[in-house]
Amino acid sequence: MRLEFLGGAGEVGRSAVLVNDSLLLDYGVLTGNPPQYPVGSVDPDAIVVSHAHLDHAGAVPALLSGDARPPIHWTPPTAELARLLARDTLKLHGGTYDCPFTETDLQRVTQVSEHHGYGDPFEAAGHEVTFYDAGHIPGSAHVLVDDGETRLLYTGDFHTDDQRLVSGTTARPDADVVVCESTYSDVEHEDRDVLERQFVESVETTLWEGGTVVVPAFAIGRTQEMLLVCEAYDIPCYVDGMGKRVTELLRAYPEFVRDPDALQRAKSHARYVTGRNGQRKRITDQRAAIVTTSGMLSGGPAMTYVPEISANPTNKIALTGYQVEGTPGRELLETGSAEFDGRVTPVSAQVESYDFSAHADRDGLYEFLESYRDAEIAVVHGDRCEAFASKLRERGYEATAPAVGDIYDT
């Protein structure tokens, strides 16, 4: 089996792996200014998408800009969520370098989409492919690829612990080669119950003091997770941005969430923001949590809320996930200020970071890979891939950390 790493190797973003010059696994974007896309020119016979986040699916429509019409294989929620994000990208950046596809390309995605559930093998570019629940976000999948000689497990992003929205992965299909994500390979996540209590106590303290808490969150997965937490602890909250539409969409796929009834309660508990008639500025005076995109402060309604509350030290910004280097969220964490609408804004409001991660941590990665001691391991999707590969080698694994552009023959 021949593997070509077109992106996502030694970095978090633009994931893309070409298998046997014909089957493409993911085709994402590396968020930044400017954004980066997978390297090289690729013309696959079929595309398989592990899940809908931009770093794995954000550039998929661009693959349909030429004459070829390769089928795109994904789970039903992944297909719908990826199209939703692509539509938003087109709306915000269409016709610029920040958007590598056109409206026509996006329309073609629907024409070539093929949907599959977990555990049901299907054929793609001459390979047998099977999806397994990855426990990352609704619809996320481990991808098992069998070319008749080698079995490849592409983990995609995964979590081994339960979240409120989805259960952790329990799938461990047999594989000869594992391409494994490593986002949190040197981090030990705090116990989720402890983390939730810390978050809730912090938010409740701010609200009691008369402040407002802005909770930047990724539209897919994290927004719903935070709404579930707010409902469980009866925290008054608003929800804004694309996360509103994603929450509605996920209600149509109850089999892909852990507790559909809890998600419905969380939706009913939150107050939806329309954004009309100056509503957002009025909300910043409310004693409530505002769950809003974007999770890294790189766009969305957060660009209104954060500057609006930034001058008051009673207020709080509670970041809930990974902040990629070069994003305003990362800048805010490191410097106490960030650029909004072209201006650097000092932030007097409190800034806190909570690791509501949807990824396996170091122990979760080791636990998962314990089932693959006899397999070749390629470590990707992380800032410290080589360091983690070295740790695996010390434990007796055959592990490497490819670079973008590398080709492996296994």
Disulfide bonds with the S-S distance in Angstrom:
none
